Each structure stands twice: as C-alpha cells, then as structure tokens.
Amino acid sequence: MTRRTAPRAALLAAGELLAWWAVLALLWLVLISTVDTLERVVGAGCAAVGAVLARTGRRAVSWR
C-alpha cells in the first residue's frame, strides 16, 4: 500500500463497515418486538461488533 492508495483503502474500509453496520442494525430492529432507547443502543453495539467480524471474516476469505 502506497501513500496514494492508503486514504482510498481507509475510505473503502469505513464504507464497508458502515454498510455492514446498517444492514445488521436494520435486521436487529426488524427482529425485535419493542423499540425503545435501550434496544436501539444494544442493537447499535451488537451491529458494530457484527460489522467488524463480518469485515474480518470477508478479508480472511479473500486475502490478497
């Protein structure tokens, strides 16, 4: 990775994490029955952990 490609790679990584987080947070909200503040906080935290694990797993499978 060079100085020119490092910002692009960081932007792509952040975009991928954000996409995973959005999908997992939406799935959480669809599957729960009541939506209150605590459920949103827990869902956001679980979605963040899931997004990091999903990106790590995808990179492990398609490592270059």
PDB file with one MODEL, atoms N, CA, C and O in Angstrom:
MODEL        1
ATOM      1  N   MET A   1       0.851  -1.160   0.000  1.00  0.00           N
ATOM      2  CA  MET A   1       0.000   0.000   0.000  1.00  0.00           C
ATOM      3  C   MET A   1       0.907   1.237   0.000  1.00  0.00           C
ATOM      4  O   MET A   1       1.828   1.349   0.810  1.00  0.00           O
ATOM      5  N   THR A   2       0.635   2.132  -0.897  1.00  0.00           N
ATOM      6  CA  THR A   2       1.432   3.339  -1.009  1.00  0.00           C
ATOM      7  C   THR A   2       0.716   4.513  -0.349  1.00  0.00           C
ATOM      8  O   THR A   2      -0.409   4.390   0.134  1.00  0.00           O
ATOM      9  N   ARG A   3       1.391   5.638  -0.345  1.00  0.00           N
ATOM     10  CA  ARG A   3       0.773   6.834   0.241  1.00  0.00           C
ATOM     11  C   ARG A   3      -0.452   7.275  -0.541  1.00  0.00           C
ATOM     12  O   ARG A   3      -1.372   7.867   0.024  1.00  0.00           O
ATOM     13  N   ARG A   4      -0.468   6.993  -1.834  1.00  0.00           N
ATOM     14  CA  ARG A   4      -1.608   7.405  -2.658  1.00  0.00           C
ATOM     15  C   ARG A   4      -2.810   6.496  -2.453  1.00  0.00           C
ATOM     16  O   ARG A   4      -3.948   6.958  -2.535  1.00  0.00           O
ATOM     17  N   THR A   5      -2.586   5.222  -2.190  1.00  0.00           N
ATOM     18  CA  THR A   5      -3.704   4.287  -2.066  1.00  0.00           C
ATOM     19  C   THR A   5      -4.193   4.120  -0.629  1.00  0.00           C
ATOM     20  O   THR A   5      -5.277   3.579  -0.410  1.00  0.00           O
ATOM     21  N   ALA A   6      -3.420   4.571   0.346  1.00  0.00           N
ATOM     22  CA  ALA A   6      -3.817   4.407   1.747  1.00  0.00           C
ATOM     23  C   ALA A   6      -5.127   5.126   2.083  1.00  0.00           C
ATOM     24  O   ALA A   6      -5.995   4.523   2.713  1.00  0.00           O
ATOM     25  N   PRO A   7      -5.302   6.395   1.685  1.00  0.00           N
ATOM     26  CA  PRO A   7      -6.596   7.043   2.011  1.00  0.00           C
ATOM     27  C   PRO A   7      -7.785   6.362   1.330  1.00  0.00           C
ATOM     28  O   PRO A   7      -8.865   6.267   1.913  1.00  0.00           O
ATOM     29  N   ARG A   8      -7.588   5.897   0.115  1.00  0.00           N
ATOM     30  CA  ARG A   8      -8.670   5.209  -0.597  1.00  0.00           C
ATOM     31  C   ARG A   8      -9.024   3.907   0.102  1.00  0.00           C
ATOM     32  O   ARG A   8     -10.202   3.577   0.238  1.00  0.00           O
ATOM     33  N   ALA A   9      -8.020   3.168   0.546  1.00  0.00           N
ATOM     34  CA  ALA A   9      -8.271   1.909   1.243  1.00  0.00           C
ATOM     35  C   ALA A   9      -8.990   2.153   2.568  1.00  0.00           C
ATOM     36  O   ALA A   9      -9.882   1.392   2.942  1.00  0.00           O
ATOM     37  N   ALA A  10      -8.605   3.203   3.271  1.00  0.00           N
ATOM     38  CA  ALA A  10      -9.267   3.527   4.541  1.00  0.00           C
ATOM     39  C   ALA A  10     -10.719   3.929   4.304  1.00  0.00           C
ATOM     40  O   ALA A  10     -11.601   3.569   5.082  1.00  0.00           O
ATOM     41  N   LEU A  11     -10.962   4.666   3.243  1.00  0.00           N
ATOM     42  CA  LEU A  11     -12.327   5.081   2.915  1.00  0.00           C
ATOM     43  C   LEU A  11     -13.184   3.876   2.533  1.00  0.00           C
ATOM     44  O   LEU A  11     -14.346   3.790   2.930  1.00  0.00           O
ATOM     45  N   LEU A  12     -12.620   2.956   1.774  1.00  0.00           N
ATOM     46  CA  LEU A  12     -13.359   1.750   1.412  1.00  0.00           C
ATOM     47  C   LEU A  12     -13.652   0.883   2.636  1.00  0.00           C
ATOM     48  O   LEU A  12     -14.739   0.317   2.752  1.00  0.00           O
ATOM     49  N   ALA A  13     -12.693   0.780   3.538  1.00  0.00           N
ATOM     50  CA  ALA A  13     -12.898   0.001   4.761  1.00  0.00           C
ATOM     51  C   ALA A  13     -13.992   0.621   5.619  1.00  0.00           C
ATOM     52  O   ALA A  13     -14.840  -0.088   6.162  1.00  0.00           O
ATOM     53  N   ALA A  14     -13.972   1.943   5.740  1.00  0.00           N
ATOM     54  CA  ALA A  14     -15.002   2.625   6.524  1.00  0.00           C
ATOM     55  C   ALA A  14     -16.370   2.465   5.874  1.00  0.00           C
ATOM     56  O   ALA A  14     -17.368   2.275   6.569  1.00  0.00           O
ATOM     57  N   GLY A  15     -16.425   2.538   4.560  1.00  0.00           N
ATOM     58  CA  GLY A  15     -17.691   2.348   3.853  1.00  0.00           C
ATOM     59  C   GLY A  15     -18.230   0.943   4.020  1.00  0.00           C
ATOM     60  O   GLY A  15     -19.434   0.746   4.185  1.00  0.00           O
ATOM     61  N   GLU A  16     -17.335  -0.037   3.978  1.00  0.00           N
ATOM     62  CA  GLU A  16     -17.777  -1.420   4.162  1.00  0.00           C
ATOM     63  C   GLU A  16     -18.290  -1.651   5.578  1.00  0.00           C
ATOM     64  O   GLU A  16     -19.309  -2.315   5.770  1.00  0.00           O
ATOM     65  N   LEU A  17     -17.592  -1.107   6.566  1.00  0.00           N
ATOM     66  CA  LEU A  17     -18.059  -1.238   7.946  1.00  0.00           C
ATOM     67  C   LEU A  17     -19.408  -0.558   8.142  1.00  0.00           C
ATOM     68  O   LEU A  17     -20.285  -1.094   8.820  1.00  0.00           O
ATOM     69  N   LEU A  18     -19.573   0.612   7.555  1.00  0.00           N
ATOM     70  CA  LEU A  18     -20.842   1.328   7.669  1.00  0.00           C
ATOM     71  C   LEU A  18     -21.977   0.549   7.003  1.00  0.00           C
ATOM     72  O   LEU A  18     -23.087   0.498   7.533  1.00  0.00           O
ATOM     73  N   ALA A  19     -21.708  -0.050   5.859  1.00  0.00           N
ATOM     74  CA  ALA A  19     -22.734  -0.840   5.168  1.00  0.00           C
ATOM     75  C   ALA A  19     -23.124  -2.063   5.998  1.00  0.00           C
ATOM     76  O   ALA A  19     -24.309  -2.353   6.161  1.00  0.00           O
ATOM     77  N   TRP A  20     -22.133  -2.773   6.518  1.00  0.00           N
ATOM     78  CA  TRP A  20     -22.432  -3.936   7.359  1.00  0.00           C
ATOM     79  C   TRP A  20     -23.228  -3.512   8.592  1.00  0.00           C
ATOM     80  O   TRP A  20     -24.193  -4.171   8.979  1.00  0.00           O
ATOM     81  N   TRP A  21     -22.805  -2.390   9.209  1.00  0.00           N
ATOM     82  CA  TRP A  21     -23.493  -1.923  10.406  1.00  0.00           C
ATOM     83  C   TRP A  21     -24.948  -1.593  10.100  1.00  0.00           C
ATOM     84  O   TRP A  21     -25.842  -1.953  10.866  1.00  0.00           O
ATOM     85  N   ALA A  22     -25.189  -0.919   8.995  1.00  0.00           N
ATOM     86  CA  ALA A  22     -26.559  -0.531   8.642  1.00  0.00           C
ATOM     87  C   ALA A  22     -27.437  -1.755   8.414  1.00  0.00           C
ATOM     88  O   ALA A  22     -28.578  -1.796   8.874  1.00  0.00           O
ATOM     89  N   VAL A  23     -26.914  -2.744   7.713  1.00  0.00           N
ATOM     90  CA  VAL A  23     -27.687  -3.962   7.449  1.00  0.00           C
ATOM     91  C   VAL A  23     -27.987  -4.703   8.752  1.00  0.00           C
ATOM     92  O   VAL A  23     -29.118  -5.131   8.982  1.00  0.00           O
ATOM     93  N   LEU A  24     -26.980  -4.852   9.594  1.00  0.00           N
ATOM     94  CA  LEU A  24     -27.182  -5.596  10.842  1.00  0.00           C
ATOM     95  C   LEU A  24     -28.082  -4.831  11.824  1.00  0.00           C
ATOM     96  O   LEU A  24     -28.885  -5.447  12.524  1.00  0.00           O
ATOM     97  N   ALA A  25     -27.958  -3.508  11.883  1.00  0.00           N
ATOM     98  CA  ALA A  25     -28.831  -2.717  12.759  1.00  0.00           C
ATOM     99  C   ALA A  25     -30.274  -2.788  12.278  1.00  0.00           C
ATOM    100  O   ALA A  25     -31.194  -2.903  13.088  1.00  0.00           O
ATOM    101  N   LEU A  26     -30.475  -2.720  10.969  1.00  0.00           N
ATOM    102  CA  LEU A  26     -31.832  -2.834  10.434  1.00  0.00           C
ATOM    103  C   LEU A  26     -32.412  -4.218  10.721  1.00  0.00           C
ATOM    104  O   LEU A  26     -33.586  -4.336  11.073  1.00  0.00           O
ATOM    105  N   LEU A  27     -31.612  -5.247  10.576  1.00  0.00           N
ATOM    106  CA  LEU A  27     -32.069  -6.603  10.888  1.00  0.00           C
ATOM    107  C   LEU A  27     -32.461  -6.709  12.357  1.00  0.00           C
ATOM    108  O   LEU A  27     -33.474  -7.325  12.688  1.00  0.00           O
ATOM    109  N   TRP A  28     -31.665  -6.115  13.233  1.00  0.00           N
ATOM    110  CA  TRP A  28     -31.983  -6.113  14.666  1.00  0.00           C
ATOM    111  C   TRP A  28     -33.332  -5.456  14.911  1.00  0.00           C
ATOM    112  O   TRP A  28     -34.159  -5.996  15.646  1.00  0.00           O
ATOM    113  N   LEU A  29     -33.564  -4.298  14.307  1.00  0.00           N
ATOM    114  CA  LEU A  29     -34.821  -3.587  14.510  1.00  0.00           C
ATOM    115  C   LEU A  29     -36.013  -4.347  13.956  1.00  0.00           C
ATOM    116  O   LEU A  29     -37.110  -4.254  14.506  1.00  0.00           O
ATOM    117  N   VAL A  30     -35.820  -5.092  12.884  1.00  0.00           N
ATOM    118  CA  VAL A  30     -36.910  -5.876  12.305  1.00  0.00           C
ATOM    119  C   VAL A  30     -37.261  -7.052  13.217  1.00  0.00           C
ATOM    120  O   VAL A  30     -38.430  -7.419  13.333  1.00  0.00           O
ATOM    121  N   LEU A  31     -36.266  -7.635  13.856  1.00  0.00           N
ATOM    122  CA  LEU A  31     -36.496  -8.853  14.629  1.00  0.00           C
ATOM    123  C   LEU A  31     -36.960  -8.625  16.071  1.00  0.00           C
ATOM    124  O   LEU A  31     -37.450  -9.559  16.705  1.00  0.00           O
ATOM    125  N   ILE A  32     -36.818  -7.412  16.601  1.00  0.00           N
ATOM    126  CA  ILE A  32     -37.270  -7.201  17.975  1.00  0.00           C
ATOM    127  C   ILE A  32     -38.729  -6.742  17.964  1.00  0.00           C
ATOM    128  O   ILE A  32     -39.220  -6.207  16.970  1.00  0.00           O
ATOM    129  N   SER A  33     -39.401  -6.961  19.078  1.00  0.00           N
ATOM    130  CA  SER A  33     -40.821  -6.630  19.120  1.00  0.00           C
ATOM    131  C   SER A  33     -41.073  -5.209  19.624  1.00  0.00           C
ATOM    132  O   SER A  33     -41.982  -4.539  19.134  1.00  0.00           O
ATOM    133  N   THR A  34     -40.290  -4.740  20.589  1.00  0.00           N
ATOM    134  CA  THR A  34     -40.468  -3.385  21.098  1.00  0.00           C
ATOM    135  C   THR A  34     -39.226  -2.562  20.770  1.00  0.00           C
ATOM    136  O   THR A  34     -38.099  -3.053  20.833  1.00  0.00           O
ATOM    137  N   VAL A  35     -39.460  -1.311  20.421  1.00  0.00           N
ATOM    138  CA  VAL A  35     -38.331  -0.439  20.078  1.00  0.00           C
ATOM    139  C   VAL A  35     -38.296   0.702  21.087  1.00  0.00           C
ATOM    140  O   VAL A  35     -39.088   1.641  21.001  1.00  0.00           O
ATOM    141  N   ASP A  36     -37.376   0.617  22.041  1.00  0.00           N
ATOM    142  CA  ASP A  36     -37.159   1.717  22.962  1.00  0.00           C
ATOM    143  C   ASP A  36     -35.673   2.083  22.923  1.00  0.00           C
ATOM    144  O   ASP A  36     -34.905   1.482  22.172  1.00  0.00           O
ATOM    145  N   THR A  37     -35.277   3.045  23.712  1.00  0.00           N
ATOM    146  CA  THR A  37     -33.921   3.575  23.648  1.00  0.00           C
ATOM    147  C   THR A  37     -32.870   2.512  23.958  1.00  0.00           C
ATOM    148  O   THR A  37     -31.856   2.420  23.267  1.00  0.00           O
ATOM    149  N   LEU A  38     -33.109   1.713  24.989  1.00  0.00           N
ATOM    150  CA  LEU A  38     -32.137   0.686  25.361  1.00  0.00           C
ATOM    151  C   LEU A  38     -31.971  -0.339  24.242  1.00  0.00           C
ATOM    152  O   LEU A  38     -30.852  -0.770  23.967  1.00  0.00           O
ATOM    153  N   GLU A  39     -33.059  -0.733  23.599  1.00  0.00           N
ATOM    154  CA  GLU A  39     -32.981  -1.680  22.484  1.00  0.00           C
ATOM    155  C   GLU A  39     -32.174  -1.102  21.320  1.00  0.00           C
ATOM    156  O   GLU A  39     -31.421  -1.823  20.665  1.00  0.00           O
ATOM    157  N   ARG A  40     -32.331   0.182  21.068  1.00  0.00           N
ATOM    158  CA  ARG A  40     -31.563   0.820  19.994  1.00  0.00           C
ATOM    159  C   ARG A  40     -30.077   0.850  20.308  1.00  0.00           C
ATOM    160  O   ARG A  40     -29.247   0.610  19.431  1.00  0.00           O
ATOM    161  N   VAL A  41     -29.741   1.144  21.561  1.00  0.00           N
ATOM    162  CA  VAL A  41     -28.328   1.202  21.967  1.00  0.00           C
ATOM    163  C   VAL A  41     -27.696  -0.181  21.880  1.00  0.00           C
ATOM    164  O   VAL A  41     -26.599  -0.334  21.342  1.00  0.00           O
ATOM    165  N   VAL A  42     -28.380  -1.179  22.405  1.00  0.00           N
ATOM    166  CA  VAL A  42     -27.864  -2.545  22.352  1.00  0.00           C
ATOM    167  C   VAL A  42     -27.750  -3.015  20.909  1.00  0.00           C
ATOM    168  O   VAL A  42     -26.757  -3.643  20.540  1.00  0.00           O
ATOM    169  N   GLY A  43     -28.739  -2.722  20.102  1.00  0.00           N
ATOM    170  CA  GLY A  43     -28.709  -3.103  18.694  1.00  0.00           C
ATOM    171  C   GLY A  43     -27.570  -2.444  17.946  1.00  0.00           C
ATOM    172  O   GLY A  43     -26.915  -3.088  17.126  1.00  0.00           O
ATOM    173  N   ALA A  44     -27.321  -1.169  18.213  1.00  0.00           N
ATOM    174  CA  ALA A  44     -26.221  -0.466  17.562  1.00  0.00           C
ATOM    175  C   ALA A  44     -24.875  -1.060  17.966  1.00  0.00           C
ATOM    176  O   ALA A  44     -23.982  -1.211  17.132  1.00  0.00           O
ATOM    177  N   GLY A  45     -24.734  -1.392  19.232  1.00  0.00           N
ATOM    178  CA  GLY A  45     -23.486  -2.011  19.695  1.00  0.00           C
ATOM    179  C   GLY A  45     -23.258  -3.386  19.099  1.00  0.00           C
ATOM    180  O   GLY A  45     -22.155  -3.706  18.655  1.00  0.00           O
ATOM    181  N   CYS A  46     -24.296  -4.192  19.090  1.00  0.00           N
ATOM    182  CA  CYS A  46     -24.181  -5.535  18.501  1.00  0.00           C
ATOM    183  C   CYS A  46     -23.926  -5.456  17.001  1.00  0.00           C
ATOM    184  O   CYS A  46     -23.165  -6.257  16.457  1.00  0.00           O
ATOM    185  N   ALA A  47     -24.551  -4.503  16.337  1.00  0.00           N
ATOM    186  CA  ALA A  47     -24.333  -4.333  14.903  1.00  0.00           C
ATOM    187  C   ALA A  47     -22.896  -3.896  14.628  1.00  0.00           C
ATOM    188  O   ALA A  47     -22.307  -4.313  13.630  1.00  0.00           O
ATOM    189  N   ALA A  48     -22.324  -3.065  15.495  1.00  0.00           N
ATOM    190  CA  ALA A  48     -20.941  -2.624  15.319  1.00  0.00           C
ATOM    191  C   ALA A  48     -19.973  -3.802  15.464  1.00  0.00           C
ATOM    192  O   ALA A  48     -19.048  -3.958  14.666  1.00  0.00           O
ATOM    193  N   VAL A  49     -20.193  -4.615  16.476  1.00  0.00           N
ATOM    194  CA  VAL A  49     -19.348  -5.806  16.658  1.00  0.00           C
ATOM    195  C   VAL A  49     -19.513  -6.759  15.474  1.00  0.00           C
ATOM    196  O   VAL A  49     -18.532  -7.301  14.965  1.00  0.00           O
ATOM    197  N   GLY A  50     -20.740  -6.956  15.046  1.00  0.00           N
ATOM    198  CA  GLY A  50     -21.002  -7.827  13.906  1.00  0.00           C
ATOM    199  C   GLY A  50     -20.377  -7.303  12.624  1.00  0.00           C
ATOM    200  O   GLY A  50     -19.898  -8.085  11.802  1.00  0.00           O
ATOM    201  N   ALA A  51     -20.377  -5.986  12.445  1.00  0.00           N
ATOM    202  CA  ALA A  51     -19.781  -5.397  11.247  1.00  0.00           C
ATOM    203  C   ALA A  51     -18.269  -5.628  11.211  1.00  0.00           C
ATOM    204  O   ALA A  51     -17.706  -5.950  10.165  1.00  0.00           O
ATOM    205  N   VAL A  52     -17.628  -5.462  12.354  1.00  0.00           N
ATOM    206  CA  VAL A  52     -16.180  -5.705  12.414  1.00  0.00           C
ATOM    207  C   VAL A  52     -15.881  -7.177  12.142  1.00  0.00           C
ATOM    208  O   VAL A  52     -14.944  -7.493  11.408  1.00  0.00           O
ATOM    209  N   LEU A  53     -16.661  -8.069  12.723  1.00  0.00           N
ATOM    210  CA  LEU A  53     -16.448  -9.505  12.498  1.00  0.00           C
ATOM    211  C   LEU A  53     -16.738  -9.905  11.054  1.00  0.00           C
ATOM    212  O   LEU A  53     -16.033 -10.743  10.492  1.00  0.00           O
ATOM    213  N   ALA A  54     -17.758  -9.318  10.455  1.00  0.00           N
ATOM    214  CA  ALA A  54     -18.084  -9.629   9.062  1.00  0.00           C
ATOM    215  C   ALA A  54     -16.974  -9.167   8.130  1.00  0.00           C
ATOM    216  O   ALA A  54     -16.604  -9.887   7.203  1.00  0.00           O
ATOM    217  N   ARG A  55     -16.438  -7.970   8.365  1.00  0.00           N
ATOM    218  CA  ARG A  55     -15.349  -7.479   7.523  1.00  0.00           C
ATOM    219  C   ARG A  55     -14.095  -8.315   7.718  1.00  0.00           C
ATOM    220  O   ARG A  55     -13.399  -8.626   6.751  1.00  0.00           O
ATOM    221  N   THR A  56     -13.805  -8.676   8.945  1.00  0.00           N
ATOM    222  CA  THR A  56     -12.636  -9.511   9.220  1.00  0.00           C
ATOM    223  C   THR A  56     -12.777 -10.872   8.548  1.00  0.00           C
ATOM    224  O   THR A  56     -11.823 -11.376   7.954  1.00  0.00           O
ATOM    225  N   GLY A  57     -13.949 -11.459   8.638  1.00  0.00           N
ATOM    226  CA  GLY A  57     -14.183 -12.750   8.001  1.00  0.00           C
ATOM    227  C   GLY A  57     -14.108 -12.680   6.489  1.00  0.00           C
ATOM    228  O   GLY A  57     -13.569 -13.585   5.852  1.00  0.00           O
ATOM    229  N   ARG A  58     -14.645 -11.613   5.904  1.00  0.00           N
ATOM    230  CA  ARG A  58     -14.574 -11.467   4.456  1.00  0.00           C
ATOM    231  C   ARG A  58     -13.144 -11.267   3.992  1.00  0.00           C
ATOM    232  O   ARG A  58     -12.747 -11.803   2.957  1.00  0.00           O
ATOM    233  N   ARG A  59     -12.363 -10.497   4.749  1.00  0.00           N
ATOM    234  CA  ARG A  59     -10.968 -10.298   4.372  1.00  0.00           C
ATOM    235  C   ARG A  59     -10.156 -11.585   4.537  1.00  0.00           C
ATOM    236  O   ARG A  59      -9.227 -11.830   3.768  1.00  0.00           O
ATOM    237  N   ALA A  60     -10.496 -12.405   5.528  1.00  0.00           N
ATOM    238  CA  ALA A  60      -9.772 -13.664   5.727  1.00  0.00           C
ATOM    239  C   ALA A  60     -10.018 -14.618   4.566  1.00  0.00           C
ATOM    240  O   ALA A  60      -9.125 -15.372   4.179  1.00  0.00           O
ATOM    241  N   VAL A  61     -11.220 -14.587   4.014  1.00  0.00           N
ATOM    242  CA  VAL A  61     -11.546 -15.469   2.908  1.00  0.00           C
ATOM    243  C   VAL A  61     -10.924 -14.969   1.608  1.00  0.00           C
ATOM    244  O   VAL A  61     -10.478 -15.774   0.790  1.00  0.00           O
ATOM    245  N   SER A  62     -10.888 -13.657   1.405  1.00  0.00           N
ATOM    246  CA  SER A  62     -10.389 -13.107   0.147  1.00  0.00           C
ATOM    247  C   SER A  62      -9.084 -12.345   0.344  1.00  0.00           C
ATOM    248  O   SER A  62      -8.896 -11.266  -0.219  1.00  0.00           O
ATOM    249  N   TRP A  63      -8.194 -12.905   1.139  1.00  0.00           N
ATOM    250  CA  TRP A  63      -6.918 -12.244   1.443  1.00  0.00           C
ATOM    251  C   TRP A  63      -6.044 -12.193   0.200  1.00  0.00           C
ATOM    252  O   TRP A  63      -5.933 -13.173  -0.536  1.00  0.00           O
ATOM    253  N   ARG A  64      -5.418 -11.027  -0.029  1.00  0.00           N
ATOM    254  CA  ARG A  64      -4.514 -10.876  -1.180  1.00  0.00           C
ATOM    255  C   ARG A  64      -3.164 -10.432  -0.740  1.00  0.00           C
ATOM    256  O   ARG A  64      -2.272 -10.252  -1.569  1.00  0.00           O
TER     257      ARG A  64
ENDMDL
END
